[in-house]
């Protein structure tokens, strides 16, 4: 079975802190994605990566950056966390055009 | 602009009753279609997908969906629901071209009552 893991299930940070969310997949997938999930809005794509060191902006990249130094790991970085970044963050990976496999999510609260 | 609309934000239903969760999309290009389920405090799990071929797609847990190209719809159905089907359901569409990003609907919360 494909496994996508995220470093934390719950995270509480203060406004202005730098926040790292880590995602690891174990199936050698080429593509990886970061989404945020908010009630009534579904999932919105923040960034995705189609290969090591390659990244593309999604629909809501403002306030976020990403890093992909190794194929299995994709990190989401909040340079200076703000309260409007309180949300559920979901990581996913995909092999070419097939379906995306999701991690369990990180619920981030910024105070 | 390409978009996905889930027509019901919440669907209450009694156990063993049939259910239909509706999904429409707007696109003039080829699409791949997916339904995902999210149980409380978990990530998303794929229920079923349409890539090509038969327009009636069967998935896990007794769910099925029908792709209707003329109505640009991909409604999810189950003939008899269980309490354990209580969850949030997301319709997602991947439009051809680019990196085949998934566009998600806002979700439908299915609440099954005894």
Interface residues (C-beta under 8 A of the other chain):
Chain A: X4 X9 X31 X33 X35 X40 X41 X42 X43 X44 X45 X48 X50 X56 X58 X90 X92 X97 X99 X100 X101 X102 X103 X104 X105
Chain B: X4 X6 X9 X32 X34 X36 X41 X42 X43 X44 X45 X46 X49 X51 X90 X92 X94 X99 X100 X101 X102 X104 X105 X106 X107
